[in-house]
Amino acid sequence: MAGRIIGLPATKPSRVLTTALTGGRVLKLHLPSGATKFASRQAYRLPYECQRETPRYRSLGRAWKARKRLNSIGGIGDPCFRPKWMRRKTFDRLMGES
């Protein structure tokens, strides 16, 4: 079972929570699996999702993002064409990224 997160919708000082473990003030409290107290992400040393990615998946994500900007239909190895509205310099840079 995954952990729970309690978040607040605003950053007003009156809505800041105090953690039980560190006494710090945070906007989100986390309760990982197996934990008994809510605390901040830093207190439990929880990484962001992007910090858990391998270098290969980070590069694939950048390539897919560049191909999405080029309105490409196929996969990473398929050819893509420069949209009318895009400058040649921008297209060449995005092609280098994908």
C-alpha positions as CSV (number, residue, x, y, z in Angstrom):
1,M,0.0,0.0,0.0
2,A,1.4,3.4,-1.0
3,G,1.9,6.2,1.5
4,R,-0.5,9.1,2.1
5,I,0.0,12.8,1.5
6,I,-1.9,15.7,3.1
7,G,-1.6,18.9,1.1
8,L,-3.0,22.4,1.6
9,P,-4.4,24.4,-1.3
10,A,-2.9,27.8,-0.4
11,T,0.4,29.2,0.9
12,K,-1.1,31.5,3.5
13,P,0.9,31.6,6.8
14,S,-2.3,30.6,8.7
15,R,-2.4,27.3,6.7
16,V,1.1,26.1,7.3
17,L,1.4,22.8,9.2
18,T,4.0,21.9,11.8
19,T,5.6,18.4,11.6
20,A,5.7,16.1,14.6
21,L,9.2,14.8,13.9
22,T,11.2,17.9,13.2
23,G,8.9,20.7,14.3
24,G,9.4,22.4,10.9
25,R,6.7,24.3,9.0
26,V,5.5,22.7,5.7
27,L,2.6,22.8,3.3
28,K,2.5,19.1,2.7
29,L,2.8,16.2,5.1
30,H,3.7,12.7,4.0
31,L,3.1,9.3,5.6
32,P,5.1,6.6,3.9
33,S,4.3,3.0,4.2
34,G,5.3,1.6,7.6
35,A,5.5,5.1,9.2
36,T,3.4,6.1,12.2
37,K,3.7,9.9,12.1
38,F,3.2,12.5,9.4
39,A,6.3,14.5,8.4
40,S,7.8,16.5,5.6
41,R,9.4,15.0,2.5
42,Q,12.8,16.1,3.7
43,A,12.3,14.4,7.1
44,Y,11.6,11.0,5.5
45,R,14.3,11.7,2.8
46,L,11.7,11.0,0.0
47,P,13.0,11.9,-3.5
48,Y,11.1,13.6,-6.2
49,E,9.9,11.3,-9.0
50,C,12.3,12.9,-11.5
51,Q,15.2,12.0,-9.1
52,R,14.4,8.3,-9.3
53,E,14.6,8.2,-13.1
54,T,17.6,6.6,-14.7
55,P,19.7,8.7,-17.2
56,R,18.3,6.6,-20.1
57,Y,14.7,7.3,-19.2
58,R,15.5,11.0,-18.7
59,S,16.9,11.2,-22.2
60,L,14.0,9.3,-23.7
61,G,11.6,11.7,-22.0
62,R,13.5,14.7,-23.5
63,A,13.3,13.1,-26.9
64,W,9.6,12.5,-26.7
65,K,9.0,16.0,-25.5
66,A,10.9,17.4,-28.4
67,R,9.0,15.2,-30.9
68,K,5.7,16.4,-29.3
69,R,6.7,20.0,-30.0
70,L,7.4,19.0,-33.7
71,N,3.9,17.4,-33.9
72,S,5.5,14.1,-34.8
73,I,3.1,11.1,-35.2
74,G,5.5,8.2,-35.2
75,G,8.1,6.8,-32.8
76,I,11.6,8.1,-32.0
77,G,13.2,6.6,-35.1
78,D,10.6,7.9,-37.6
79,P,11.1,11.0,-39.7
80,C,9.4,14.3,-38.7
81,F,8.9,17.4,-40.8
82,R,9.3,21.0,-39.9
83,P,6.0,22.7,-39.1
84,K,5.3,25.9,-41.2
85,W,5.2,28.1,-38.2
86,M,8.6,27.0,-36.8
87,R,11.9,28.6,-37.5
88,R,14.6,26.6,-39.1
89,K,17.0,27.2,-36.2
90,T,14.5,26.0,-33.7
91,F,13.6,22.9,-35.8
92,D,17.3,22.0,-36.1
93,R,17.8,22.3,-32.3
94,L,14.8,20.1,-31.6
95,M,15.9,17.6,-34.1
96,G,19.2,17.4,-32.3
97,E,17.4,16.7,-29.0
98,S,15.1,14.0,-30.4
